[in-house]
């Protein structure tokens, strides 16, 4: 079975954000760090954004950025600086008045592919 980090990367790159949460939680329970907490919030936000929600994804994206910022520029093989730029692009999509009935059209949600440097995380155990 692939390492949970590899499962997360694969699911994220397939835009299956809901499937990202379980392997990330497994890693977070082991390490209890803000890196994994930030990635969990990012994935939950992207999943909710695709469902048409606004308030919760905005909060989750904002806090994910705060949690991930200390890991700039690269951490565990992930370009955190580029990931933060992606989060900023997502946040820019939100309407100024979130009390309105507007939604972020799914086709406007940017796509981001995680590329992990070789040897940045353990391989299959």
C-alpha positions as CSV (number, residue, x, y, z in Angstrom):
1,X,0.0,0.0,0.0
2,X,1.4,3.5,-0.9
3,X,2.6,5.7,1.9
4,X,-0.2,8.1,3.1
5,X,1.8,11.1,1.7
6,X,1.8,9.4,-1.8
7,X,-1.9,8.8,-1.5
8,X,-2.5,12.4,-0.7
9,X,-0.4,13.7,-3.6
10,X,-2.1,11.3,-6.0
11,X,-5.6,12.3,-4.8
12,X,-4.8,16.0,-4.8
13,X,-3.4,15.9,-8.4
14,X,-6.6,14.1,-9.5
15,X,-8.6,16.9,-7.9
16,X,-10.2,14.4,-5.5
17,X,-9.9,16.6,-2.5
18,X,-12.2,14.6,-0.3
19,X,-9.9,11.6,-0.7
20,X,-7.0,13.7,0.5
21,X,-8.3,14.1,4.0
22,X,-7.9,10.5,5.3
23,X,-4.2,10.1,4.5
24,X,-3.4,13.6,5.7
25,X,-5.2,12.9,9.0
26,X,-3.2,9.7,9.4
27,X,0.0,11.8,9.0
28,X,-1.3,14.6,11.2
29,X,-2.2,12.1,14.0
30,X,1.5,10.9,13.9
31,X,3.1,14.3,13.9
32,X,0.5,16.8,15.2
33,X,2.0,19.7,13.1
34,X,0.7,22.7,11.4
35,X,2.0,21.5,8.0
36,X,-0.5,18.6,7.8
37,X,-3.3,20.7,9.5
38,X,-2.8,23.4,6.8
39,X,-3.0,20.8,4.0
40,X,-6.1,19.3,5.5
41,X,-7.8,22.7,5.6
42,X,-6.8,23.4,2.0
43,X,-8.3,20.1,0.8
44,X,-11.5,20.5,2.7
45,X,-11.8,24.1,1.4
46,X,-11.3,23.0,-2.2
47,X,-13.8,20.2,-1.8
48,X,-16.4,22.6,-0.3
49,X,-15.7,25.3,-2.9
50,X,-16.5,22.8,-5.6
51,X,-19.8,22.1,-3.8
52,X,-20.7,25.8,-4.0
53,X,-20.1,26.8,-0.5
54,X,-18.4,30.2,0.3
55,X,-18.1,31.1,3.9
56,X,-16.4,27.9,5.2
57,X,-14.0,27.6,2.2
58,X,-12.9,31.2,2.6
59,X,-12.1,30.7,6.2
60,X,-10.3,27.4,5.6
61,X,-8.2,28.7,2.7
62,X,-7.2,31.8,4.8
63,X,-6.2,29.7,7.8
64,X,-4.5,27.1,5.6
65,X,-2.3,29.9,4.2
66,X,-1.5,31.0,7.7
67,X,-0.6,27.5,8.8
68,X,1.6,26.8,5.7
69,X,3.4,30.1,5.5
70,X,6.1,29.1,8.0
71,X,7.1,26.2,5.7
72,X,8.1,28.5,2.8
73,X,9.9,28.0,0.4
74,X,9.9,24.2,0.2
75,X,8.9,21.6,2.8
76,X,8.8,17.9,2.5
77,X,9.5,18.3,-1.2
78,X,6.4,20.6,-1.8
79,X,6.9,24.1,-3.2
80,X,5.0,25.9,-0.4
81,X,5.6,29.3,-2.0
82,X,3.8,28.2,-5.1
83,X,1.0,26.5,-3.1
84,X,0.5,29.8,-1.3
85,X,0.2,31.6,-4.6
86,X,-2.4,29.0,-5.6
87,X,-4.4,29.7,-2.4
88,X,-4.2,33.4,-3.1
89,X,-5.6,32.8,-6.6
90,X,-8.5,30.8,-5.0
91,X,-9.2,33.5,-2.4
92,X,-9.3,36.2,-5.2
93,X,-12.3,34.4,-6.7
94,X,-14.6,35.0,-3.8
95,X,-17.2,37.8,-4.1
96,X,-16.7,40.8,-1.9
97,X,-20.2,40.3,-0.5
98,X,-20.3,36.7,0.7
99,X,-23.8,37.2,2.0
100,X,-25.0,37.3,-1.5
101,X,-26.3,34.1,-3.2
102,X,-23.3,34.1,-5.5
103,X,-21.1,31.0,-6.0
104,X,-17.7,30.6,-7.4
105,X,-18.2,28.7,-10.8
106,X,-16.3,25.4,-10.6
107,X,-14.7,26.1,-14.0
108,X,-13.0,29.2,-12.5
109,X,-11.4,27.3,-9.6
110,X,-7.7,27.1,-10.5
111,X,-5.9,23.8,-10.8
112,X,-2.7,23.1,-9.0
113,X,-0.5,20.0,-9.4
114,X,1.8,19.1,-6.5
115,X,5.2,18.0,-7.6
116,X,7.3,16.4,-4.9
117,X,11.0,16.2,-5.1
118,X,12.4,12.7,-5.2
119,X,13.4,11.4,-1.7
120,X,11.4,14.1,0.1
121,X,9.2,11.6,1.8
122,X,9.5,7.9,2.6
123,X,8.6,5.5,-0.2
124,X,6.2,2.6,0.2
125,X,6.7,0.8,3.5
